[in-house]
Structures are given as structure tokens and as C-alpha cells.
Amino acid sequence: MKIKALILALTTIGLFTIGTESCVSKKKYQEAVAKGKKSLDSLNRVFNKTVEGFNQTSNTMKNANFSKDLMVDSLTKSNKQLNSDKATLNQNLVNTINDYKEERDKLAAKSRTVDSLMNILNLQANIEDSVRNVSDSQLKGLQNLLLSTKKALEGTNQSDAYSEIKGGSILITVNNDFLYKTSTAELSVKGIALMKKISAIFTLNENCRVTVIGNSDNNGQAKTLLELSARRASSVITCFAQNSSLPGTAYTASGRGMYNPITTNDNEANKKKNRRTEIIINPIN
């Protein structure tokens, strides 16, 4: 009996112990679960905040990139506009320089024209002075000189060359179409032959001064016509200098282009008359 009682007592104590241990383990488990759940909630909150921060940062970066893209586009457009403005300014500068050069050339041409006109006025004044002071003996000398020029012009058509007394001088007028090669300042074969005959007159009349004036019609630019007429007058003087004994200082060349017509340029016949070279022989007493 005592043994049974002891066994029963031990069994009861064991069961109580097992039951007690079981209650303690369940409580710890529940506490562990609660603690784990609490930790998980905390981790979720941290994770959510991290995701939210990441999203905010991402959005901020996107907005910043968008702003930068807008800025880049704006800068690109501004750069294109600046390049366009630069090209426009460069072209305007080139145009301005070209306009300046053109105006400078026009001014130079006008200056040459004024100089030529002044030469014309001076020459006309000299002729008028000569007319007023021509004496009978001088007139006789001019008439003899005129005969010499007409003899030199023998065999040449009146429409190509003729001579006359004008003021106190002898004026020989030669048509440019006869005197020069077409559109050049080079003397033609016939022109050279005629200028050599006229040169012989100077050798026999060394006390004279010779002025050669080139003239044209109005076909072409004034500047070009002035330059061409001056070169033509120089060609004539060169021929004279090579074929006479007069010193170089006895010759004067002048080009008047279309500014000294003897008739209107309204038809070809009149234009031909204006296309002429005038050789003025001034005797010196």
C-alpha cells in the first residue's frame, strides 16, 4: 500500500510538473510570437518609410532631371539663336564692308570725274584766252598749220578724221572706230599710220604743245568709259612720242568718257560722232 501510495504521489507530482512546464512554454511562445509580430510591424513601418523616402527621392530626381532637360532644351535653342544671330551679324558686316567699298569706288570715280571736268574747264579757259589774243600773224600761222594737218589727213574719209581751227589751236578729230581696235585702247593699223603722219607735223613745228582728249558715247558705265578714254589718249601720245622730236613734256593726255559729247546719244549715228579722240595742237610763239 505504501508503495502504491508513493507511486501515486510521484505520478501526481510528475503530472503537475509536466502541466506546469506546458503552461510556461505556451506563455513564452505567445510572448515570443507577440514580440516577433511587434518586430515585424516595426520592420514593416521602417520598410514602408524607406520605400516612401525612396519614392520621394525618385520623384525629386525625376523632377530635377525634367528641369534639367528643360534647361538643356532652352540652352540648345538659345545656342541655335546665338549662332543664327552671329551668322546674321557676320553677313551684315560683310554687306556693310561691300557697301563701303562700293561707295568708296563711287566716290573715287566722282573725284576722277570732277578732276576731268576741271581739266576741261581749264582747257576751255585756255582756249578762250587764246581766241582773245590771236593776232593776224598767229592766225596766219594757224592757217598754215591747218593746211599741214589736212595734208596729213588726205586719203582719210571726212567721217573718220577732220581738222579745223578752234580758238587759237588746231583741232583734229578722229573717230574711235577708225583709230582703235574694237573695245580696246590699242591703235589699229590705219590709226597708227595716220598718227605717224600727224607726228611729222610736230617735227616741223617744234614750238607747239599737244593735248589728246579721249571721248566716248554713253554705252557702258561712266567709270569704265573714263578709264578707257584715258588709256586711249595715252596710246595716241605714246605713238606721237615715238615718231616725233617733241619732248615728253609737250604732251598732255586726258580722258573724259561720256562727259564731253558733241551731240546727243539718242541714235547710233550720233553716238559714233561722240566716240572720238581730239588732238589739240597749240602753237607757242
C-alpha positions as CSV (number, residue, x, y, z in Angstrom):
1,M,0.0,0.0,0.0
2,K,2.7,2.4,0.9
3,I,4.5,1.6,-2.3
4,K,1.3,2.3,-4.3
5,A,0.7,5.4,-2.4
6,L,4.3,6.5,-3.2
7,I,3.9,5.7,-6.8
8,L,0.7,7.6,-7.0
9,A,2.2,10.5,-5.2
10,L,5.2,10.6,-7.6
11,T,2.9,10.3,-10.6
12,T,0.8,13.2,-9.4
13,I,3.9,15.3,-8.8
14,G,5.1,14.4,-12.3
15,L,1.9,15.3,-14.0
16,F,1.7,18.6,-12.1
17,T,5.3,19.3,-13.1
18,I,4.5,18.5,-16.8
19,G,1.4,20.5,-16.7
20,T,3.2,23.4,-15.2
21,E,6.0,23.3,-17.7
22,S,3.5,23.1,-20.5
23,C,1.7,26.2,-19.3
24,V,5.1,28.1,-19.0
25,S,6.2,27.1,-22.6
26,K,2.9,28.2,-24.1
27,K,3.2,31.6,-22.4
28,K,6.8,32.0,-23.6
29,Y,5.7,31.1,-27.1
30,Q,2.9,33.6,-27.1
31,E,5.2,36.2,-25.8
32,A,7.8,35.3,-28.5
33,V,5.1,35.4,-31.1
34,A,3.8,38.8,-29.9
35,K,7.4,40.1,-29.7
36,G,8.1,38.8,-33.2
37,K,4.9,40.3,-34.5
38,K,5.8,43.6,-32.9
39,S,9.3,43.4,-34.5
40,L,7.7,42.6,-37.9
41,D,5.4,45.6,-37.6
42,S,8.3,47.8,-36.7
43,L,10.3,46.4,-39.7
44,N,7.2,46.9,-42.0
45,R,7.0,50.5,-40.8
46,V,10.7,51.1,-41.4
47,F,10.4,49.4,-44.8
48,N,7.4,51.5,-45.7
49,K,9.1,54.7,-44.7
50,T,12.2,53.6,-46.7
51,V,10.0,52.9,-49.7
52,E,8.2,56.2,-49.2
53,G,11.6,58.0,-48.9
54,F,12.9,56.3,-52.0
55,N,9.8,57.2,-53.9
56,Q,10.1,60.8,-52.8
57,T,13.7,60.9,-53.7
58,S,13.0,59.3,-57.1
59,N,10.2,61.8,-57.8
60,T,12.5,64.6,-56.7
61,M,15.2,63.3,-59.1
62,K,12.7,62.9,-61.9
63,N,11.6,66.5,-61.4
64,A,15.2,67.7,-61.2
65,N,16.0,65.7,-64.4
66,F,12.9,67.2,-66.1
67,S,14.0,70.7,-65.1
68,K,17.5,70.0,-66.4
69,D,16.1,68.7,-69.6
70,L,14.0,71.8,-70.0
71,M,17.1,73.9,-69.2
72,V,19.2,71.9,-71.8
73,D,16.5,72.4,-74.4
74,S,16.4,76.1,-73.6
75,L,20.1,76.4,-73.8
76,T,20.2,74.5,-77.0
77,K,17.6,76.8,-78.5
78,S,19.5,79.8,-77.2
79,N,22.7,78.5,-78.7
80,K,21.0,78.0,-82.1
81,Q,19.6,81.5,-81.9
82,L,23.0,82.9,-81.0
83,N,24.6,81.0,-83.9
84,S,21.9,82.4,-86.2
85,D,22.4,85.9,-84.8
86,K,26.1,85.5,-85.3
87,A,25.7,84.4,-88.9
88,T,23.3,87.4,-89.5
89,L,25.8,89.8,-87.9
90,N,28.6,88.4,-90.0
91,Q,26.6,88.7,-93.2
92,N,25.6,92.3,-92.2
93,L,29.2,93.1,-91.6
94,V,30.2,91.7,-95.0
95,N,27.4,93.6,-96.6
96,T,28.4,96.8,-94.8
97,I,32.0,96.3,-95.9
98,N,30.9,95.7,-99.5
99,D,28.6,98.8,-99.4
100,Y,31.5,100.8,-98.0
101,K,33.8,99.6,-100.8
102,E,31.2,100.3,-103.4
103,E,30.6,103.8,-102.0
104,R,34.3,104.4,-101.8
105,D,34.7,103.4,-105.5
106,K,31.8,105.6,-106.5
107,L,33.4,108.5,-104.6
108,A,36.7,107.8,-106.3
109,A,35.0,107.8,-109.7
110,K,33.2,111.0,-108.9
111,S,36.5,112.5,-107.8
112,R,38.1,111.5,-111.1
113,T,35.2,112.9,-112.9
114,V,35.5,116.2,-111.1
115,D,39.2,116.3,-111.9
116,S,38.4,115.5,-115.5
117,L,35.8,118.3,-115.6
118,M,38.2,120.7,-114.0
119,N,40.7,119.9,-116.7
120,I,38.0,120.5,-119.3
121,L,37.2,123.9,-117.7
122,N,40.8,124.8,-117.6
123,L,41.4,123.8,-121.2
124,Q,38.3,125.7,-122.3
125,A,39.6,128.8,-120.4
126,N,42.9,128.5,-122.1
127,I,41.2,128.2,-125.4
128,E,39.1,131.3,-124.7
129,D,42.2,133.2,-123.7
130,S,43.9,132.1,-126.9
131,V,41.0,133.3,-129.0
132,R,41.0,136.7,-127.4
133,N,44.8,137.1,-128.0
134,V,45.1,135.7,-131.6
135,S,46.9,138.2,-133.8
136,D,46.9,138.3,-137.5
137,S,50.3,136.8,-137.6
138,Q,49.2,134.0,-135.3
139,L,46.1,133.4,-137.4
140,K,48.3,133.1,-140.5
141,G,50.5,130.5,-138.6
142,L,47.3,128.6,-137.6
143,Q,46.2,128.5,-141.2
144,N,49.5,127.2,-142.4
145,L,49.4,124.5,-139.6
146,L,45.8,123.7,-140.6
147,L,47.0,123.1,-144.2
148,S,49.6,120.7,-142.9
149,T,47.1,118.7,-140.9
150,K,44.7,118.5,-143.9
151,K,47.5,117.2,-146.0
152,A,48.3,114.5,-143.3
153,L,44.6,113.6,-143.4
154,E,44.5,113.2,-147.2
155,G,43.1,109.8,-148.1
156,T,41.1,109.5,-144.9
157,N,37.3,109.9,-145.0
158,Q,35.9,113.1,-143.5
159,S,33.7,110.9,-141.2
160,D,36.8,109.2,-139.9
161,A,39.0,112.3,-139.3
162,Y,39.0,116.0,-139.9
163,S,40.8,119.2,-138.8
164,E,39.8,122.8,-138.1
165,I,40.9,125.9,-136.4
166,K,39.3,126.3,-133.0
167,G,40.2,129.3,-130.9
168,G,43.9,129.7,-131.0
169,S,44.5,126.0,-131.7
170,I,44.2,123.3,-134.4
171,L,41.7,120.6,-133.5
172,I,42.0,117.2,-135.2
173,T,39.0,114.9,-134.5
174,V,39.5,111.2,-135.2
175,N,36.6,108.7,-134.9
176,N,37.4,106.0,-132.3
177,D,36.1,103.2,-134.6
178,F,38.8,104.1,-137.1
179,L,41.6,104.9,-134.6
180,Y,41.4,101.9,-132.2
181,K,40.9,98.2,-132.3
182,T,37.3,97.3,-131.2
183,S,36.7,97.9,-127.5
184,T,40.4,98.4,-126.7
185,A,42.9,101.2,-126.2
186,E,45.2,99.7,-128.8
187,L,45.7,101.6,-132.1
188,S,44.5,100.0,-135.3
189,V,46.8,99.6,-138.3
190,K,45.1,102.5,-140.0
191,G,45.2,104.5,-136.8
192,I,48.9,104.0,-136.4
193,A,49.6,105.1,-140.0
194,L,47.5,108.3,-139.5
195,M,49.2,109.1,-136.1
196,K,52.6,108.8,-137.7
197,K,51.6,111.3,-140.4
198,I,50.4,113.7,-137.8
199,S,53.6,113.2,-135.8
200,A,55.6,114.5,-138.8
201,I,53.8,117.8,-138.3
202,F,55.2,118.2,-134.8
203,T,58.7,117.6,-136.1
204,L,58.3,120.5,-138.5
205,N,56.6,122.7,-135.8
206,E,58.6,122.0,-132.6
207,N,57.2,125.1,-130.9
208,C,53.9,123.6,-130.1
209,R,52.2,121.7,-127.3
210,V,49.8,118.8,-128.0
211,T,46.8,117.8,-125.9
212,V,45.0,114.5,-126.6
213,I,41.5,114.0,-125.2
214,G,39.6,110.7,-125.4
215,N,35.8,110.8,-125.6
216,S,33.1,108.1,-125.8
217,D,29.3,107.7,-126.2
218,N,27.2,106.6,-123.2
219,N,27.3,102.9,-123.8
220,G,28.6,101.5,-120.5
221,Q,29.5,102.5,-117.0
222,A,30.8,106.0,-116.6
223,K,33.9,104.8,-114.6
224,T,34.8,102.3,-117.3
225,L,34.4,104.8,-120.1
226,L,36.5,107.3,-118.3
227,E,39.3,104.9,-117.8
228,L,39.2,103.5,-121.4
229,S,39.2,107.0,-122.9
230,A,42.2,108.0,-120.8
231,R,44.1,104.9,-121.9
232,R,43.3,105.6,-125.5
233,A,44.6,109.2,-125.2
234,S,47.8,107.8,-123.7
235,S,48.2,105.3,-126.6
236,V,48.0,108.2,-129.1
237,I,50.6,110.2,-127.2
238,T,52.9,107.2,-127.0
239,C,52.7,106.9,-130.7
240,F,53.4,110.6,-131.1
241,A,56.4,110.5,-128.7
242,Q,57.9,107.5,-130.7
243,N,57.6,109.2,-134.0
244,S,58.4,112.9,-133.4
245,S,61.1,115.1,-131.9
246,L,58.9,116.9,-129.4
247,P,59.9,116.4,-125.7
248,G,57.6,114.3,-123.5
249,T,56.6,117.5,-121.6
250,A,55.0,118.8,-124.7
251,Y,52.2,116.2,-124.5
252,T,49.1,116.0,-122.2
253,A,46.6,113.1,-122.1
254,S,43.0,113.4,-120.8
255,G,40.0,111.0,-120.7
256,R,36.5,112.4,-120.5
257,G,34.4,109.4,-121.2
258,M,30.8,110.3,-122.0
259,Y,31.0,113.7,-120.3
260,N,32.0,115.7,-123.3
261,P,29.6,114.8,-126.1
262,I,29.3,117.0,-129.2
263,T,25.7,115.8,-129.9
264,T,23.0,113.7,-128.2
265,N,23.4,109.9,-127.8
266,D,19.9,109.1,-129.0
267,N,20.9,107.2,-132.1
268,E,23.8,105.3,-133.4
269,A,24.9,108.0,-135.9
270,N,25.2,110.5,-133.1
271,K,26.9,108.0,-130.8
272,K,29.5,107.4,-133.5
273,K,30.2,111.2,-133.6
274,N,30.7,111.2,-129.8
275,R,33.1,108.3,-130.0
276,R,36.1,110.4,-130.9
277,T,39.6,111.4,-130.0
278,E,40.5,115.1,-130.1
279,I,44.1,116.2,-130.9
280,I,44.6,119.8,-130.0
281,I,47.8,121.5,-131.3
282,N,48.7,124.7,-129.5
283,P,51.5,126.7,-131.3
284,I,53.8,128.6,-129.0
285,N,55.1,131.9,-130.2
